[in-house]
Amino acid sequence: MEEIKQTKNNLIGDFTENHMEKLFYFCLKKTGNHVEAEDLTQDISLNILIALNKGTVPTNFSAWVWQIARNRYSAWADAKHRRLESVTGSDIEDCDIADTGNSILDELINGEQLSLLRRELAFIKKDYRNIVVAYYIENKSLKDISNSVSLPLEVVKKRLQRARKILKEGMDMAREFGKRSYSPEQIAFTMNGRDGKKGQPWSIITHLLYKNIFLETYENPQTAEELALELGISLPYMEDELEFLVEEELLKKDGNKYQTNFKIISKEEQRKEHDENKKVQKILTDKLCELIDTYIKENGAKVDFSHIGYENAKWALLVKTFDRLQYESGEFQSYGPYPNRPDDGAWELSGYETIDWEKPPFVGMHGCYTHDLSEVKQNINYGQFKFFYKNIQEKTPTHISYKEAFALWLVCNGQTEKAEKIHLDKLTEYGYLKETDGKLEPNLVIFDYNAKDTENEKLSVLRKEIDSLFKQTPTITRGYIVEQAIEDGWLKYDDNSIKTIGAYIYL
């Protein structure tokens, strides 16, 4: 077997070194046309290579080569003669190029290299691929193809000739797909703003293929062809997916290259921030909890949690206090207004490379919104902190509608009779309202803008100390504080906890 393989390689080397150039001049002399000579040379060469790959070992190699050359030229000349005879009173430009009979691709389609041909058709550009498929697979004439793609006949001819060359070169290559083609990576996301009407971006970014496109093109612009090879996806499908992601504003396109349209935080960046945050996590949490306990004693009228109890209220109070004091420190990354997105969305997205160490539970913020601004009768300051701890985040809806939030606001203001029953029923189902002795009551923390707010010396000192800690570590996020408060026992979650912990509204 090894001897046969070596013989074949030697014959291919002999052909390449001693016959290729002579074959071209033979074809040029016979055709009188440089382009047709290149085409005929490629046809002859491919027939020779196919025969050698099948195991043919001629007695007289040189004579065998020239016999194939004459046979292929004869077939080419006969085909051209037949086409010319069939054209009466027509310009020669109306004729197809010489490619009938046993053409290059016909040999491949009927031969052992069909799988290689199919592979390469999946990795050439749409402009070339469509013409090749139309001509060889759908048996369309070049003139028909020219009309269907609205391109001059000469351009179609040149693209077909170029496509042959690309296919041949590709078939001789050992394709090496990228690591993500067989070992896709994961990526996590955070989003601030309002979903589109079709659920974008969440309805899109959870797909594994899209995640790896984002990772591959982050700060690394790539063409569709490069991405197809890297991810092991056929180019027709890759082109379609990329254009879709551009339309949804998750990718941006510059020329023929694509790049991720949002920031992805690397593992290294996340690790550095984590180490810095752990240094202040304990002391900052202790001071925040002390501040809240002290504030509630001094300003009980400012916050109403009578319907849910202090233990349940602490979840919203801790994160709300954290947000406010971080903002007042000047280190808070302000959010909004968010860029307008397709289907009435308005959002910003961040990605996070998957890490191999544990981070604190994520704490998000959801609220209410409407796509119809005519519904807005009152500015409603409602929020729901989402704790990714013991699956708490799944116990309440992602968002509530503006009409539901307005009904909740009416109940909290003692105007239940003005709210629509359909919205009250939904709020009860979600758990934001509960019925006690035939009366609906709120099941969340209520802040009163109008209640008097007092400040004592202890509160003032704590605020200054917390402000200093925020300036020391501006990257710290809600999850570190919640994690520490749970570990210390200041936050508790058990069977007695309400499912709406983290929800609040302002009167």
Secondary structure, DSSP 8 states (H G I E B T S, - for coil): -HHHHHHHHHHHHHHHHHTHHHHHHHHHHHH--HHHHHHHHHHHHHHHHHHHHTT---SSHHHHHHHHHHHHHHHHHHHHHHHHHH-SS--GGGS--S--SS-HHHHHHHSTTHHHHHHHHTTS-HHHHHHHIIIIIS---HHHHHHHHT--HHHHHHHHHHHHHHHHHHHTS-----GGGTS---EEEEEEEE--TT-TTHHHHTSHHHHHHHHHHTTS-EEHHHHHHHHT--HHHHHHHHHHHHHTTSEEEETTEEEESSEEE-HHHHHHHHHHHHHHHHHHHHHHHHHHHHHHHH-GGGEE-TTT-HHHHHHHHHHHHHHHHHHHTT---------EEGGGEEEEEEEEE--SS-----EEEE-EE-S-GGG--S---EEEEEE-STTGGGSS-S-EEHHHHHHHHHHHTT-GGGS-HHHHHHHHHHTSEEEETTEEEE-SEEE-TTS-----HHHHHHHHHHHHHHHH-TT--HHHHHHHHHHHTSS--STTS-TTTTEEEE-
